[in-house]
Amino acid sequence: MSLPTSRAARAAGLAAAVAGLTMAVGTITPATAAPASTTASVSTTTTTAPRFLSPTQMPPHPASAWYASSVARGLPDPPPFCVAKTLPSSTLYRNYWTEFDTTGGQYTVTASSEAKAKELAAKLRLAVRVCAANYAKETGGTATLRYYGTLDVEEGANVYGIHTSHPSGPSDINMFGVGRDGRDVTVVRWGQMGNFQHAQVADFKKTTTIAVNKLR
C-alpha cells in the first residue's frame, strides 16, 4: 500500500525538482511534493477541453509559491489518495506542489452524458466518505473524516477533510472537493503534514469553486 501525501510523494517531488491510500477506494498518498508522471501531456487549449487550476489559484502557502505539472491523461504516480480506484483511465490530471510538504492535484473527467457525469460524481463522493474508515482498517492507523458542506457553483460541489495518522509515519491532513458542470466532473485535492487545525478550509473552498467554474 502507498502512503498519504507526505512520505511516498516526497522522494518523487525531490527528483522532479532536480530534473526541472493504496486501498480499496484509492491510493493513500499524503501531502508533499510533485509526483512523477509517466503519461504524455495533453493540450487543454481547445474550446472542448476542460480548463485546470493555475498554481496561483491553489490555497496560498505562507512560505512558498505553488508549482504545477502539465495536464496529462491517466493517473499520476503515486495515484491520488481516496479516489484512484474510482477515476477512469480517461481522466485528465494536473499535479501541484510547493517547496515544502504541501501538495495538491486536480483530476477531471468528461463523461459521455450528464447522467453518467452525475453518477461518477456520486461515486467519487462516496469514495471520499469511506476513505477514512478504509484507511484505518487496512493500515492499522487512525483516520477521521469531516464534511465541510456544499458549494453553490454550477451543478454543485462538496468539500471534505480527512486526517490520517500512523505509528510508523507522520500525521497528514487532506482536503477534497468534488464538483460537476454538465458532463465534466472534477476532484481537487490539497494536503500536507498536520491535522484539522492546519486545514485551509476557506481557501480550499475558494479553490474548488474556481476549479468547477473553469471546467467550461
C-alpha contacts under 8 A as a table, 3 or more apart, distances in Angstrom:
res1	aa1	res2	aa2	distance
1	M	21	L	6.93
1	M	22	T	4.52
1	M	23	M	6.75
1	M	27	T	7.29
1	M	28	I	7.31
2	S	8	A	6.72
2	S	21	L	5.95
2	S	22	T	5.03
2	S	27	T	6.04
2	S	28	I	5.42
2	S	29	T	6.24
2	S	78	P	7.45
3	L	6	S	7.61
3	L	7	R	6.41
3	L	8	A	5.78
3	L	21	L	5.66
3	L	22	T	7.19
3	L	27	T	7.28
3	L	28	I	4.52
3	L	29	T	4.62
3	L	30	P	6.07
4	P	7	R	7.03
4	P	8	A	7.40
4	P	21	L	5.61
4	P	27	T	7.58
4	P	28	I	4.12
4	P	29	T	3.09
4	P	30	P	2.71
4	P	31	A	6.45
4	P	81	F	6.31
4	P	164	T	7.67
4	P	172	D	7.01
5	T	8	A	6.66
5	T	9	A	5.82
5	T	10	R	7.93
5	T	28	I	7.11
5	T	29	T	3.84
5	T	30	P	1.61
5	T	31	A	3.12
5	T	32	T	5.22
5	T	81	F	7.56
5	T	103	T	7.41
5	T	172	D	7.25
5	T	174	N	7.97
5	T	191	G	6.52
5	T	192	Q	6.70
5	T	193	M	7.93
6	S	9	A	5.99
6	S	10	R	6.12
6	S	29	T	7.01
6	S	30	P	4.34
6	S	31	A	4.28
6	S	32	T	4.49
6	S	33	A	7.77
6	S	101	D	6.39
6	S	170	P	7.41
6	S	172	D	6.96
6	S	192	Q	6.41
6	S	193	M	6.17
7	R	10	R	5.50
7	R	11	A	7.52
7	R	29	T	7.71
7	R	30	P	6.67
7	R	31	A	7.82
7	R	32	T	7.19
7	R	169	G	7.76
7	R	170	P	7.90
8	A	11	A	6.38
8	A	12	A	7.28
8	A	29	T	6.61
8	A	30	P	7.51
8	A	78	P	7.52
9	A	12	A	5.23
9	A	13	G	6.01
9	A	29	T	6.84
9	A	30	P	7.26
9	A	31	A	7.32
9	A	32	T	5.56
9	A	33	A	5.63
9	A	34	A	6.68
9	A	35	P	5.64
9	A	78	P	7.00
10	R	13	G	5.08
10	R	14	L	6.26
10	R	32	T	5.37
10	R	33	A	5.10
10	R	34	A	7.47
10	R	35	P	7.99
10	R	101	D	7.48
11	A	14	L	5.32
11	A	15	A	6.39
11	A	33	A	7.83
12	A	15	A	5.23
12	A	16	A	6.23
12	A	33	A	7.04
12	A	34	A	6.36
12	A	35	P	5.27
12	A	36	A	5.64
13	G	16	A	5.02
13	G	17	A	6.18
13	G	32	T	7.43
13	G	33	A	4.19
13	G	34	A	4.01
13	G	35	P	5.54
13	G	36	A	7.04
14	L	17	A	5.09
14	L	18	V	6.34
14	L	33	A	7.03
14	L	34	A	7.61
15	A	18	V	5.26
15	A	19	A	6.30
16	A	19	A	5.13
16	A	20	G	6.13
16	A	34	A	6.60
16	A	35	P	7.63
16	A	36	A	6.65
17	A	20	G	5.27
17	A	34	A	7.96
21	L	25	V	7.70
21	L	26	G	5.51
21	L	27	T	3.44
21	L	28	I	1.69
21	L	29	T	5.43
21	L	30	P	7.91
21	L	80	P	7.61
21	L	81	F	4.73
21	L	82	C	5.79
21	L	131	C	7.94
21	L	135	Y	6.55
22	T	25	V	7.62
22	T	26	G	5.22
22	T	27	T	3.30
22	T	28	I	4.98
22	T	29	T	7.84
22	T	81	F	7.41
23	M	26	G	5.08
23	M	27	T	5.67
23	M	28	I	6.93
23	M	82	C	7.71
23	M	134	N	7.03
23	M	135	Y	6.99
23	M	138	E	7.11
24	A	85	K	7.14
24	A	134	N	7.28
25	V	82	C	5.31
25	V	83	V	5.97
25	V	84	A	6.79
25	V	85	K	5.43
25	V	86	T	6.90
25	V	127	A	5.67
25	V	128	V	7.96
25	V	130	V	7.73
25	V	131	C	6.39
25	V	134	N	7.66
26	G	79	P	7.43
26	G	80	P	6.79
26	G	81	F	5.58
26	G	82	C	4.26
26	G	83	V	4.87
26	G	84	A	4.19
26	G	85	K	4.75
26	G	86	T	7.27
26	G	127	A	7.96
26	G	131	C	7.99
27	T	78	P	7.37
27	T	79	P	5.53
27	T	80	P	5.58
27	T	81	F	4.44
27	T	82	C	5.81
27	T	83	V	7.28
27	T	84	A	5.90
27	T	85	K	7.74
28	I	79	P	7.97
28	I	80	P	6.97
28	I	81	F	4.28
28	I	82	C	6.42
28	I	135	Y	7.67
29	T	78	P	6.80
29	T	79	P	7.14
29	T	80	P	6.06
29	T	81	F	4.84
30	P	81	F	7.09
30	P	172	D	6.08
30	P	173	I	7.58
30	P	174	N	7.09
30	P	191	G	6.44
30	P	192	Q	6.70
30	P	193	M	7.56
31	A	101	D	6.10
31	A	102	T	5.36
31	A	103	T	5.20
31	A	104	G	7.34
31	A	172	D	6.69
31	A	173	I	7.36
31	A	174	N	6.90
31	A	190	W	7.22
31	A	191	G	4.14
31	A	192	Q	3.88
31	A	193	M	6.15
32	T	97	W	6.99
32	T	98	T	7.88
32	T	100	F	7.00
32	T	101	D	4.02
32	T	102	T	4.78
32	T	103	T	4.85
32	T	191	G	7.19
32	T	192	Q	5.97
32	T	193	M	7.77
33	A	96	Y	7.82
33	A	97	W	5.08
33	A	98	T	6.49
33	A	99	E	7.36
33	A	100	F	7.17
33	A	101	D	6.10
33	A	102	T	6.60
33	A	103	T	5.53
34	A	95	N	6.46
34	A	96	Y	6.36
34	A	97	W	5.28
34	A	103	T	6.92
35	P	76	P	6.59
35	P	77	D	5.73
35	P	78	P	6.24
35	P	95	N	7.02
36	A	76	P	6.74
36	A	77	D	5.50
36	A	78	P	7.40
37	S	76	P	5.32
37	S	77	D	5.77
38	T	76	P	7.41
38	T	77	D	7.46
39	T	72	A	6.05
39	T	73	R	6.27
39	T	74	G	6.73
39	T	75	L	7.93
39	T	76	P	7.77
40	A	72	A	5.65
40	A	73	R	6.72
41	S	70	S	5.84
41	S	71	V	5.40
41	S	72	A	4.13
41	S	73	R	6.82
42	V	70	S	7.49
42	V	71	V	5.47
42	V	72	A	5.02
42	V	73	R	6.59
42	V	92	L	7.94
43	S	46	T	7.45
43	S	49	A	7.99
43	S	71	V	7.10
44	T	49	A	5.05
44	T	50	P	6.58
44	T	51	R	6.23
44	T	71	V	7.51
45	T	49	A	6.85
45	T	51	R	7.89
46	T	49	A	5.63
47	T	50	P	7.98
47	T	216	R	7.98
48	T	216	R	7.78
49	A	216	R	7.70
50	P	108	T	7.64
50	P	184	D	7.48
50	P	214	K	7.07
50	P	215	L	4.52
50	P	216	R	5.66
51	R	214	K	5.48
51	R	215	L	5.25
51	R	216	R	6.82
52	F	71	V	7.94
52	F	94	R	7.46
52	F	106	Q	7.30
52	F	211	A	6.55
52	F	214	K	6.68
52	F	215	L	7.18
53	L	57	Q	6.06
53	L	58	M	7.36
53	L	106	Q	7.58
53	L	210	I	7.44
53	L	211	A	5.80
53	L	214	K	7.58
54	S	57	Q	5.43
54	S	58	M	7.34
54	S	68	A	7.53
55	P	58	M	5.69
55	P	65	A	7.98
55	P	66	W	5.11
55	P	67	Y	5.53
55	P	68	A	5.89
55	P	96	Y	6.81
56	T	59	P	7.99
56	T	60	P	7.60
56	T	65	A	7.73
56	T	66	W	6.46
57	Q	60	P	7.88
57	Q	207	T	6.03
57	Q	210	I	7.70
58	M	66	W	7.26
58	M	203	D	7.96
58	M	204	F	7.42
58	M	207	T	5.76
59	P	200	Q	7.09
59	P	203	D	5.08
59	P	204	F	5.66
59	P	207	T	6.48
60	P	65	A	7.84
60	P	203	D	7.47
61	H	64	S	5.59
61	H	65	A	6.74
61	H	66	W	7.65
61	H	98	T	7.84
64	S	98	T	5.91
64	S	99	E	5.91
64	S	100	F	7.30
65	A	98	T	6.04
65	A	99	E	7.42
66	W	96	Y	6.64
66	W	97	W	5.63
66	W	98	T	4.84
66	W	99	E	7.81
67	Y	96	Y	5.51
67	Y	97	W	5.32
67	Y	98	T	6.12
68	A	94	R	6.87
68	A	95	N	5.58
68	A	96	Y	4.40
68	A	97	W	6.49
69	S	94	R	5.79
69	S	95	N	5.38
69	S	96	Y	6.62
70	S	94	R	6.18
70	S	95	N	7.83
71	V	92	L	6.54
71	V	93	Y	5.53
71	V	94	R	4.82
72	A	92	L	5.52
72	A	93	Y	5.48
72	A	94	R	6.57
73	R	89	S	7.54
73	R	90	S	6.33
73	R	91	T	5.68
73	R	92	L	4.42
73	R	93	Y	6.27
74	G	88	P	7.68
74	G	89	S	5.01
74	G	90	S	5.87
74	G	91	T	5.16
74	G	92	L	6.09
74	G	93	Y	7.14
75	L	79	P	5.87
75	L	80	P	7.65
75	L	84	A	7.49
75	L	89	S	7.26
75	L	91	T	6.89
75	L	92	L	7.61
75	L	93	Y	6.77
76	P	79	P	5.12
76	P	80	P	7.18
76	P	93	Y	7.48
76	P	95	N	7.77
79	P	84	A	5.71
80	P	83	V	6.13
80	P	84	A	5.31
80	P	105	G	7.85
81	F	84	A	6.53
82	C	85	K	7.76
82	C	127	A	6.14
82	C	128	V	5.68
82	C	131	C	5.47
83	V	86	T	5.32
83	V	87	L	6.34
83	V	124	L	6.38
83	V	127	A	5.93
83	V	128	V	6.71
84	A	87	L	5.54
85	K	88	P	7.86
86	T	123	K	7.02
86	T	124	L	6.36
86	T	127	A	7.17
87	L	91	T	6.48
87	L	109	V	7.86
87	L	124	L	7.81
88	P	91	T	5.71
88	P	109	V	7.75
90	S	109	V	6.74
91	T	107	Y	6.36
91	T	108	T	5.60
91	T	109	V	4.93
91	T	110	T	7.86
92	L	107	Y	5.75
92	L	108	T	5.19
92	L	109	V	6.39
93	Y	105	G	7.09
93	Y	106	Q	5.47
93	Y	107	Y	4.40
93	Y	108	T	6.20
94	R	105	G	5.71
94	R	106	Q	5.39
94	R	107	Y	6.80
95	N	103	T	7.79
95	N	104	G	6.10
95	N	105	G	4.52
95	N	106	Q	6.70
96	Y	103	T	5.60
96	Y	104	G	4.81
96	Y	105	G	5.59
97	W	100	F	7.98
97	W	102	T	6.13
97	W	103	T	4.23
97	W	104	G	6.15
98	T	101	D	6.92
98	T	102	T	5.75
98	T	103	T	6.30
99	E	102	T	7.82
101	D	192	Q	5.50
101	D	193	M	6.56
102	T	190	W	7.41
102	T	191	G	5.67
102	T	192	Q	4.41
102	T	193	M	7.41
103	T	190	W	5.90
103	T	191	G	5.53
103	T	192	Q	6.48
104	G	188	V	7.38
104	G	189	R	5.07
104	G	190	W	4.21
104	G	191	G	6.14
105	G	188	V	5.80
105	G	189	R	5.08
105	G	190	W	6.73
106	Q	186	T	6.87
106	Q	187	V	5.63
106	Q	188	V	4.52
106	Q	189	R	6.35
107	Y	186	T	5.53
107	Y	187	V	5.14
107	Y	188	V	6.57
108	T	184	D	6.94
108	T	185	V	5.62
108	T	186	T	4.23
108	T	187	V	6.43
109	V	184	D	5.69
109	V	185	V	5.27
109	V	186	T	6.39
110	T	117	A	7.31
110	T	183	R	5.50
110	T	184	D	4.45
110	T	185	V	6.45
111	A	114	E	6.99
111	A	116	K	5.88
111	A	117	A	5.18
111	A	183	R	5.20
111	A	184	D	6.30
111	A	185	V	7.72
112	S	116	K	6.48
112	S	117	A	7.53
112	S	183	R	6.89
113	S	116	K	5.21
113	S	117	A	6.27
113	S	183	R	5.63
114	E	117	A	4.91
114	E	118	K	6.06
114	E	182	G	5.53
114	E	183	R	4.58
115	A	118	K	5.12
115	A	119	E	6.26
115	A	183	R	7.89
116	K	119	E	5.02
116	K	120	L	6.16
116	K	183	R	7.56
117	A	120	L	5.08
117	A	121	A	6.13
117	A	180	R	7.46
117	A	182	G	7.31
117	A	183	R	5.17
117	A	184	D	6.41
117	A	185	V	6.20
118	K	121	A	5.18
118	K	122	A	6.32
118	K	180	R	7.50
118	K	183	R	7.86
119	E	122	A	5.20
119	E	123	K	6.35
120	L	123	K	5.02
120	L	124	L	6.18
120	L	185	V	7.49
121	A	124	L	5.11
121	A	125	R	6.22
121	A	178	V	6.85
121	A	179	G	7.01
121	A	180	R	6.93
121	A	185	V	6.26
122	A	125	R	5.17
122	A	126	L	6.26
123	K	126	L	5.07
123	K	127	A	6.14
124	L	127	A	4.94
124	L	128	V	6.38
124	L	178	V	7.13
125	R	128	V	5.27
125	R	129	R	6.23
125	R	158	N	7.67
125	R	178	V	6.56
126	L	129	R	4.96
126	L	130	V	6.21
127	A	130	V	5.52
127	A	131	C	5.97
128	V	131	C	5.05
128	V	132	A	7.70
128	V	160	Y	7.58
128	V	176	F	7.64
129	R	132	A	7.10
129	R	145	L	7.08
130	V	133	A	5.57
130	V	134	N	6.28
131	C	134	N	5.18
131	C	135	Y	6.04
132	A	135	Y	5.14
132	A	136	A	6.33
132	A	142	T	7.90
132	A	143	A	4.89
132	A	144	T	5.70
132	A	145	L	5.93
132	A	162	I	6.54
132	A	163	H	7.85
132	A	164	T	7.47
133	A	136	A	5.31
133	A	137	K	6.20
133	A	143	A	6.72
133	A	144	T	7.73
134	N	137	K	5.02
134	N	138	E	5.95
135	Y	138	E	5.33
135	Y	139	T	5.81
135	Y	140	G	7.70
135	Y	141	G	7.10
135	Y	142	T	7.40
135	Y	143	A	6.65
135	Y	164	T	7.94
136	A	139	T	5.56
136	A	140	G	5.30
136	A	141	G	4.92
136	A	142	T	4.92
136	A	143	A	5.75
137	K	140	G	5.86
137	K	141	G	7.63
139	T	166	H	7.84
140	G	166	H	7.27
141	G	164	T	7.28
141	G	165	S	5.75
141	G	166	H	4.31
141	G	167	P	6.85
142	T	164	T	5.76
142	T	165	S	5.38
142	T	166	H	6.35
143	A	162	I	6.76
143	A	163	H	5.42
143	A	164	T	4.32
143	A	165	S	6.45
144	T	162	I	5.57
144	T	163	H	5.25
144	T	164	T	6.69
145	L	160	Y	7.16
145	L	161	G	5.81
145	L	162	I	4.61
145	L	163	H	6.70
146	R	160	Y	5.73
146	R	161	G	5.05
146	R	162	I	6.35
147	Y	159	V	6.31
147	Y	160	Y	4.59
147	Y	161	G	6.42
148	Y	158	N	7.48
148	Y	159	V	5.20
148	Y	160	Y	5.45
148	Y	161	G	7.30
148	Y	201	V	7.84
149	G	158	N	5.81
149	G	159	V	5.72
149	G	160	Y	7.54
150	T	156	G	6.80
150	T	157	A	5.48
150	T	158	N	4.42
150	T	159	V	6.34
151	L	156	G	5.74
151	L	157	A	5.02
151	L	158	N	6.20
151	L	159	V	7.76
151	L	205	K	7.52
151	L	209	T	7.04
152	D	155	E	7.72
152	D	156	G	5.39
152	D	157	A	7.01
153	V	156	G	4.96
153	V	157	A	6.66
153	V	209	T	6.22
153	V	212	V	6.89
153	V	213	N	6.91
154	E	180	R	6.87
154	E	181	D	5.43
154	E	212	V	7.10
154	E	213	N	6.93
155	E	179	G	7.24
155	E	180	R	5.42
155	E	181	D	5.41
155	E	182	G	7.11
156	G	179	G	5.72
156	G	180	R	6.19
156	G	181	D	7.77
157	A	177	G	6.50
157	A	178	V	5.29
157	A	179	G	3.87
157	A	180	R	6.61
157	A	208	T	7.70
157	A	209	T	7.66
157	A	212	V	7.77
158	N	177	G	5.54
158	N	178	V	5.31
158	N	179	G	6.45
159	V	175	M	7.26
159	V	176	F	5.65
159	V	177	G	4.46
159	V	178	V	6.64
159	V	205	K	7.12
160	Y	175	M	5.61
160	Y	176	F	5.16
160	Y	177	G	6.50
161	G	173	I	7.09
161	G	174	N	5.71
161	G	175	M	4.32
161	G	176	F	6.33
161	G	196	F	7.66
161	G	199	A	7.68
162	I	173	I	5.80
162	I	174	N	5.25
162	I	175	M	6.31
163	H	171	S	7.29
163	H	172	D	5.69
163	H	173	I	4.48
163	H	174	N	6.41
163	H	194	G	7.97
163	H	195	N	5.75
163	H	196	F	6.59
164	T	171	S	5.77
164	T	172	D	5.27
164	T	173	I	6.47
164	T	195	N	7.95
165	S	169	G	6.97
165	S	170	P	6.10
165	S	171	S	4.32
165	S	172	D	6.33
166	H	169	G	5.28
166	H	170	P	6.60
166	H	171	S	6.92
167	P	170	P	7.79
170	P	193	M	6.77
171	S	193	M	5.67
171	S	194	G	5.44
171	S	195	N	6.64
172	D	191	G	7.17
172	D	192	Q	5.76
172	D	193	M	4.20
172	D	194	G	4.89
172	D	195	N	6.04
173	I	191	G	5.56
173	I	192	Q	5.68
173	I	193	M	6.03
173	I	194	G	5.47
173	I	195	N	5.04
173	I	196	F	6.41
173	I	198	H	7.40
173	I	199	A	6.74
174	N	189	R	6.97
174	N	190	W	5.65
174	N	191	G	4.09
174	N	192	Q	6.63
174	N	199	A	7.69
175	M	189	R	5.59
175	M	190	W	5.18
175	M	191	G	6.18
175	M	199	A	7.42
175	M	204	F	7.65
176	F	187	V	6.77
176	F	188	V	5.57
176	F	189	R	4.67
176	F	190	W	6.71
177	G	186	T	7.99
177	G	187	V	5.51
177	G	188	V	5.00
177	G	189	R	6.61
177	G	205	K	7.63
177	G	208	T	5.79
178	V	185	V	7.46
178	V	186	T	5.91
178	V	187	V	4.60
178	V	188	V	6.64
178	V	208	T	7.91
179	G	185	V	5.85
179	G	186	T	5.47
179	G	187	V	6.56
179	G	208	T	7.76
179	G	212	V	6.02
180	R	183	R	7.37
180	R	184	D	5.69
180	R	185	V	4.41
180	R	186	T	6.29
180	R	212	V	6.49
181	D	184	D	5.27
181	D	185	V	6.52
181	D	212	V	6.61
181	D	213	N	7.77
181	D	215	L	6.74
181	D	216	R	7.65
182	G	185	V	7.92
184	D	215	L	6.74
186	T	211	A	7.64
186	T	212	V	6.94
188	V	208	T	6.38
188	V	211	A	7.59
190	W	204	F	7.63
194	G	197	Q	7.55
194	G	198	H	5.88
195	N	198	H	5.54
195	N	199	A	6.92
196	F	199	A	5.09
200	Q	203	D	5.45
200	Q	204	F	5.89
201	V	204	F	5.12
201	V	205	K	6.12
202	A	205	K	5.19
202	A	206	K	6.40
203	D	206	K	5.15
203	D	207	T	6.30
204	F	207	T	4.92
204	F	208	T	6.11
205	K	208	T	5.09
205	K	209	T	6.14
206	K	209	T	5.13
206	K	210	I	6.29
207	T	210	I	5.19
207	T	211	A	6.19
208	T	211	A	4.97
208	T	212	V	6.30
209	T	212	V	5.36
209	T	213	N	6.18
210	I	213	N	5.06
210	I	214	K	6.08
211	A	214	K	5.21
211	A	215	L	6.61
212	V	215	L	5.42
213	N	216	R	6.96
